[in-house]
Amino acid sequence: MSTLAQHIILKKNEDHRLIHGHQWIFSNEIQRITGEPKSGDVVEILRSDGRSLGIGFFNASSLIAVRFLSPQIEEVNESFFEKRIGNAYELRKKLFPESGSYRVVHGESDFLPGLIIDKYNDYLSVQTFSIGMDLRIESICNVLEKLFRPQGIVERNESPLRTLEGIPLRKNLLRGNVVPTTIELNGVKFSVDILGGQKSGFFLDQRENRTMIKTFARNATVLDCFSNEGGFGLYASAFGAKSVDCVDISEEAIAKAKENAALNNLGNLQFHTADVFQFLDQSVKAGKQWDIVILDPPSFTKSRKTVSTAIKGYKEINTNGLKLVSPNGMFLTASCSHHIDRDNFLNIVQESSVKAGRRIKLLQFSGAAPDHPTLPSMPETHYLKCALCSVE
């Protein structure tokens, strides 16, 4: 028997994805709405025959009309958040028992749709991508203070994804105080500005993938493209590379990469502030080659409408990147767009190898670090792909 006054009744046969574990209900799957729910309200989800499927956050102005919360009818209060965040936190402590920095909550994959929480030592960075979470950010902060006793909490709500939810962009200090902090991931240190740095402060999702090149880096020449604050390049240097060239279009990112290199006493890196597409093209024309070439670009597409354009961009950088690999060298390439799935991504790499006139062998394929879990039933959570190939 229903206990909520506000209901979302699905069309016949539109409950299949939700029953099998997907966390979103799209507006075109809804047959009718009872009551007058406002965006951010908790609503009960009903099958077309009236049977309850649970509860979710409603949004009247988004294509994602409901974000699933629970198969039970329960109050979404501080106790709810304490249990869900606490469960996610316990998992991370098991995943990284020696680390104080990791993603604590990864949205839908931790059954907290639209909520991201990153931990950098004694500081927490929060992102809310759904209006339901955004309206409850004070309750979430209360829970975070209880569970973590952090020195400071910030919100990094600058993603354009928020505009799709009808919520404004914000960047604020929410609780306490924050200062730059130094984190250590797999033996390499990074200075993190949690309020002013990239995204939520740092890109944690590649933390494991950055060690893929360890076996091959000693005495190698390395090209790290889209190097950002030095991620892959710093690891290559720490693993004993002969030389490392880091390329990024952002002067700010290059300055931060230099700072991180100094923090680790690494002196064999060269930094280039340049458009990567142009740098790769010019390097091919100049006949340059490196033993290891790394491509870790930002997402080239945020929607299905621009996938074809994104594929062209991925093919261009992968083709030129492969041309720059020395014979019997290594090629590491990544994509962080969930609109480019694993099969499409590997097809891009293979077609690029043919166009470059190189033969490749896939040695390792990985996704995001385990503190960024995925749901088997939700392709949208499988966003990061990373492939390590040998090149002949």
Beta strands, then each sheet from edge to edge (+ up, - down):
strand 1: 7-10
strand 2: 24-26
strand 3: 30-34
strand 4: 42-46
strand 5: 52-58
strand 6: 64-70
strand 7: 101-106
strand 8: 115-120
strand 9: 123-128
strand 10: 152-157
strand 11: 170-176
strand 12: 181-185
strand 13: 188-192
strand 14: 221-225
strand 15: 243-248
strand 16: 269-273
strand 17: 290-295
strand 18: 325-335
strand 19: 360-366
strand 20: 385-391
sheet 1: 2+ 6- 5+ 4- 1- 3+
sheet 2: 7+ 8- 9+ 10+ 11-
sheet 3: 12+ 13-
sheet 4: 16+ 15+ 14+ 17+ 18+ 20- 19+
end
